[in-house]
Structures are given as C-alpha cells and as structure tokens.
C-alpha cells in the first residue's frame, strides 16, 4: 500500500479486514456489535481536546477535515440504522443512496462536532439494541444497493459499518500522530 493509500485507509480497505469473507457466526457477531456500540465513546476520546484549528485540518491532502469526518459518521450511521430497519421490515428493499461529498458541504457541517458526537451516542444505543435483538436467521435478509447493483445481507452490512467507524477514527488518530497532537 503506497503512502496515499495508507493515509486514506490506515486500517486497510473493508475487503482487506480479516473478517471480510467470514460467514455469519455468533462470536464474530458479538465482536462487531461491540465495535458498533463503542464507536461514539472511542470517537469522543479521540477528538477530545482538539481545538478549532485542529478540527479544521484535513486528515490527508484533499481529504475531509476532522470536523467533516465526525459529521460524516453521524450522517452515514443514520443511513445505516435506517438500512437495517428497512432490511428487517421489507423484502429486499432498494435503499436510498446519497452523495457523501455533497452532504459534507451542507451548512449543518459547520455546527460544533459535539452535536454529532451526542447524536452518535443516542443513535448507536438504539442501533446496538436493534442489532443485538436480530435473530440469527435474519442476518441473511438483504437490501438492494443501487450504486453497487447488488443485494447485500444484513450480515455484510454489519461488517461494513463496524469497519467504517474504525476506519474514520483511524484517520483522525493518524493525523494526530503525524502532527504530534496530544496522543
């Protein structure tokens, strides 16, 4: 992986994760659920004590700022929560996609990051409760992703979003390390 790829994907791409091709199993499910549950706490610790200048620093050249990453996590995980609910209540629903770059430029992204962190705490509490209650057979239910042009199981979605949170936290941590910001 070249340096730009490493900056973009400090923990590797989703398909490179050791659990990426793993079939459903209860032990891995518990690990992934814990990652979903703990993301808001982890994120809050990672951005704690960053000043406004640091929050406005891109994690890499051409990348989003820390501020945009935090708000993006809230936007993305709201969508994820809804995708799981659709997947549990409808037969192969077609999910709504969105342009995350356009969303990152909307005015609500200028709000303080603590608003999205607070939102993530509440959202992840509900999301974890929902995910923890899914019976084993329902992890094979699917949603249709129109951009990817394929059905995705709830199990695959869980792996995707567990990675997603860790991915963005790692980008912020890497930026802090690179700049010697109170590690």
Secondary structure, DSSP 8 states (H G I E B T S, - for coil): --HHHHHH-TT--GGGSTTTT----HHHHHHHHHHHHHHHHHHHHHHTT--HHHHTSBSSTTS-BHHHHHHHHHHHHHHHHHHHHHHHHSSS-B-----HHHHHTSGGGGS-HHHHHHHHHHHHHHHHHHHHH--GGGGG-EEEETTTTEEEEHHHHHHHHHHHHHHHHHHHHHHHHHTT---
